[in-house]
Amino acid sequence: MHLGSIQISLIEPKDSYELGNLIRNVLEEMNAPKTGTAYADPYLFDLYTYYNKPKRDYYVIRCNGELLGEVGMEIFPEHRAMSVRFKKCISIKNLEVKE
């Protein structure tokens, strides 16, 4: 993989199912609990719907079209200072970086 070939874009509806599978697979690899984590999130396979609202953004990271990971951000209005929650998940199995 050449670093110049990485694409970062806003989530589209077509990305949701693939992202849900990636997140679930990484959680399983980490032996994460199935309750209390994103594994049980009702929006796991429809992240586009959840993040397609004001003050929320979700970015998809790809290399040569292959999904590498994602980052979701949300601003919570109940805090006086701006609060942003970052969620990321990158599966790095068989990832080789070449200069």
C-alpha positions as CSV (number, residue, x, y, z in Angstrom):
1,M,0.0,0.0,0.0
2,H,1.3,3.4,-0.8
3,L,0.2,6.1,1.6
4,G,-0.7,8.4,-1.3
5,S,-3.5,6.0,-2.2
6,I,-5.5,6.5,1.0
7,Q,-9.0,8.1,0.6
8,I,-11.0,9.6,3.4
9,S,-14.6,10.5,2.7
10,L,-17.9,11.2,4.5
11,I,-20.0,8.0,5.0
12,E,-22.6,7.2,2.3
13,P,-25.5,4.8,2.7
14,K,-23.8,2.1,0.8
15,D,-20.9,2.1,3.4
16,S,-23.0,1.1,6.4
17,Y,-23.1,-2.7,6.0
18,E,-19.4,-3.0,5.2
19,L,-18.5,-0.8,8.2
20,G,-20.7,-2.8,10.5
21,N,-18.9,-6.0,9.5
22,L,-15.5,-4.4,9.9
23,I,-16.3,-3.1,13.4
24,R,-17.9,-6.4,14.5
25,N,-14.9,-8.4,13.1
26,V,-12.4,-6.2,14.9
27,L,-14.3,-6.5,18.2
28,E,-14.4,-10.3,17.8
29,E,-10.6,-10.3,17.1
30,M,-10.1,-8.3,20.4
31,N,-12.4,-10.6,22.3
32,A,-14.5,-7.6,23.3
33,P,-17.8,-8.2,25.2
34,K,-20.9,-8.4,23.0
35,T,-22.9,-6.2,25.4
36,G,-21.9,-2.7,26.4
37,T,-19.8,-2.2,23.2
38,A,-20.5,-1.2,19.6
39,Y,-21.2,-4.9,18.9
40,A,-24.7,-4.5,20.4
41,D,-25.3,-1.0,18.9
42,P,-28.7,-0.9,17.1
43,Y,-27.1,1.4,14.4
44,L,-24.0,-0.8,13.8
45,F,-25.2,-1.7,10.3
46,D,-26.8,1.6,9.6
47,L,-24.2,4.1,10.8
48,Y,-25.2,6.5,7.9
49,T,-28.6,7.1,9.5
50,Y,-27.2,7.8,12.9
51,Y,-24.5,10.2,11.7
52,N,-26.5,11.9,9.0
53,K,-27.7,14.5,11.5
54,P,-26.5,18.0,12.6
55,K,-23.3,18.1,14.7
56,R,-22.3,14.5,13.7
57,D,-19.8,13.4,11.1
58,Y,-18.6,10.0,10.1
59,Y,-15.6,9.4,7.9
60,V,-14.6,6.2,6.0
61,I,-11.0,5.4,5.3
62,R,-10.1,3.3,2.2
63,C,-6.9,2.3,0.4
64,N,-7.3,1.4,-3.3
65,G,-11.0,0.9,-2.6
66,E,-10.5,-1.5,0.4
67,L,-12.0,-0.4,3.7
68,L,-9.4,0.2,6.3
69,G,-11.3,2.0,9.1
70,E,-13.6,4.8,10.2
71,V,-13.9,7.7,12.5
72,G,-17.1,9.1,13.9
73,M,-17.5,12.4,15.7
74,E,-20.4,13.9,17.6
75,I,-20.8,17.2,19.5
76,F,-22.9,16.9,22.6
77,P,-24.9,20.0,23.3
78,E,-25.4,19.4,27.0
79,H,-21.8,20.5,27.8
80,R,-20.8,24.2,27.8
81,A,-17.5,23.4,26.1
82,M,-17.6,21.6,22.8
83,S,-17.2,17.9,23.4
84,V,-16.3,15.5,20.6
85,R,-16.5,11.8,20.9
86,F,-14.1,9.9,18.6
87,K,-14.7,6.3,17.7
88,K,-12.2,4.5,15.5
89,C,-11.6,1.0,14.3
90,I,-8.9,0.0,11.9
91,S,-8.2,-3.6,11.0
92,I,-4.5,-3.9,10.3
93,K,-4.2,-7.5,9.5
94,N,-2.0,-8.1,6.5
95,L,-1.3,-4.4,6.1
96,E,2.0,-3.6,4.5
97,V,3.2,0.0,4.1
98,K,5.7,0.6,1.4
99,E,7.7,3.8,0.9
